[in-house]
């Protein structure tokens, strides 16, 4: 699971499972239909891929297949953030923040939040 990469579609499915699980395929298909137009077969394919990656677990309950996340949302976000940072900024958090700050103005609240994050990181280093 260390190098797990989720596609955009897989993120959609996982987000639903993180909110409420376990879920059956018909429930997921209905929840995804308005935004994606996916059929039951497409949702099944996504779940199969996620299961193969180790991100979800299927449990048989009678005739129903119930799916629940194995991968936590926090772990998925952390891995995706690291992947994004490596891919776009060569792993440099400072370069990323500088890029974002240069493209749009930061509110006072944004600046306070960034300072708090930096102070916390500095304390952890000590």
N, C-alpha and C positions, 0 to 999 in steps of 0.2 A: 504494500500500500504506500510505500515511501515515495514513489514517482507517479502516483495516480494523477491523471489529467482528466478533468471533466469537460465535455463539450458544452456548448450553450444549452442544448436541449437537455442534457443530463442535469445541468444546474437547475433547470425549471422543475424537473421531477424531484430532485433532492430537496429543493425549497419547500415543495408541498409536503414531503415526508417529514421534514424537520418541524413543520408547523403542527402536523397531526399524523400520527402513525399508531398502529399499522393501518395500511390502506389497501383496498382491493383495486384491481385494474379498472373496473368500471368507474369507481370513484375518481381515480386519477384521470381517466379519459375525460370524464365530465368536467373536472376542474380545469383541464388543459384545453378543452375544445374551443372556447371562445377566443383565446389568445393565439393558439397554434393551429387549430383545425385538424389536429392529429386524430387518426383512427385508433381503434383499440389495438390493431396490429403494430402500429408505430410505438404506442406506449409499451406494449409487450417487449418490443425490440429494445427500447431504452432500458427497461427494467432488466432484461437479460444481460445487456452490456454492463450495467451497473453492478449486477450480481457477479459477473465474471471478474470485474475489477475489485470486488470486495467492498463496495460502497454500500450495498444493501443486502439484506437477508430475506429470503422467501420462506414462509412457513405455511404448510398445508393445513387448512382447517376445514375438514369435510371436502366439499367441492370447491371451496374458495382458496385462492392463493393470497396470502397477506404479506405485504412488503413493509419492512421497517429499515431505517438507516442503521448502518454499522459505523460509517464514517460520520464523525461529528461535524456540525456546521463550523465550529471554531477551527478544527483541523483543516477542513476544506478551504476556508478563507485564508488561513495562514499559508498553506501550500500554494494557493493561487496568487496570493500577494507576492510571495517569494519568487514565483515563476515570472510574474509580471515585471517585478523589479529587475530581475536578471535579464530578461528579454529586452526591455526597453531602455534601462538605465545602467546596464552592466553591474547590477547589484548595489548601486549607489543610492541610498535613501536621500542623501543631501542633494544630489543632482535632480532627483524626482521632485522633491519639495521646491527646489529652486525653479524648476520648469513650471510647476503648477502656479507658484506665486507670481512668476513672470507673465503668465497668460491671463490671469484674472486677479482682480483686487481681493485682498483678504479683509474680512471684517474684523473688528476689534475682538469679537468672540472667537473667530478662527485663530487669531494671533495669540490670545490667552490660552486657548486649548493647545496650540503647538508649544508654547512655553512650558505649560504644565507637563506635557509629554516629554519634552527635553529634560526638564528638571527631574522627573521620575527616572528617566534613563540614566542621568548623571548619578543619581543616588544609588542606583543598582550597580553601577560601575565601581563605586567606592567600597 
